[in-house]
Amino acid sequence: MVVATEPEELPDVTVDSSEQRTLVLTAFPVEADEVLSHTTLDPDPVVIADGRHFYLGSIRGKKVIVAMTGIGLVNATDTTETALTYFASTVGAVVFSGVAGGAGRTGIADVAIPARWTLDHGKTFHPVDAGMLAAAETLSVTLQSARRMRHEPLLLVGGDGCSYDNNNGRAFPGIPHGGGVFGCQPRTAPDRSFFYTGNFFRAAWPWLRHGLINNAKVVSAADPAFDATDSETAAAQAVADARGVPFLGIRGMSDGPGDPLRLPGFPFQFFVYKKVAAVNAARVTAAFLQRWAGP
């Protein structure tokens, strides 16, 4: 295990850079566990940089670094910046794999790979990497259906994605032993620890003071203007774009149209369908890495 505690002391973690790696990001444990299920870990897979845990391995022959950002724009920004600082000579591209709200063209268990993302609800858009998107357009992936669904889930490449802040500019705190959504670590992480607390003690009080009220305003994540709506992808893309690193977002739908149970939208659909959405996003991510020529 490599541990780097001070950015000033170690601006680039010592990782073999003879072969470029793709940074595969997820937001919370269920998403990370599904990506790790496709990952063959290196013999010494764990790197801890600036308190964040990164896992080195391969997915279908492509070298990767898997990381869990935590929920929300602030966490996604901070983790992506940390990764692209510490692995500066190693990361050749970034992929975000996770769940999202769907609407319009996407519904429960579908997977969207938008051609562009927005952080300001559609006022401005930023395109993903053209080469990565072209590779995604060639994919054919068997997706898992939710129980009682009457249609086969679809993979939609193109269209628009939106990421929004529901935490008033604060980092959402991971909760120690908080389960598959709110936990601090993937449940299948090779260094999973009963004592790991993530950003909880650093982020909990500022979030309670400034982010709780916004987060408590539950509204449906479904928006017909976008094929995928989440809280992280566009923030990670902004960091990658600023550093000239190719980026692609892959999102499975955990809420939106096509619900066989006819639940009343987010968050009810999310907690029922998050698993199948994460499974499908990870399947597409693995298939993409196999098909794509690489950075």
Secondary structure as UniProt FT lines:
FT   STRAND          2..4
FT   TURN            7..9
FT   STRAND          21..26
FT   HELIX           29..36
FT   TURN            37..38
FT   STRAND          40..49
FT   TURN            50..51
FT   STRAND          52..59
FT   TURN            60..61
FT   STRAND          62..68
FT   HELIX           73..86
FT   TURN            87..90
FT   STRAND          91..101
FT   TURN            104..105
FT   TURN            108..109
FT   STRAND          111..113
FT   STRAND          116..118
FT   TURN            121..122
FT   STRAND          126..127
FT   HELIX           130..136
FT   TURN            137..138
FT   TURN            147..148
FT   STRAND          155..157
FT   STRAND          160..163
FT   TURN            168..169
FT   TURN            176..177
FT   HELIX           179..182
FT   TURN            187..188
FT   TURN            190..191
FT   TURN            194..195
FT   TURN            198..199
FT   HELIX           200..210
FT   HELIX           212..216
FT   TURN            224..225
FT   STRAND          228..230
FT   HELIX           233..242
FT   TURN            243..244
FT   STRAND          247..255
FT   TURN            260..261
FT   TURN            266..267
FT   HELIX           268..291
//
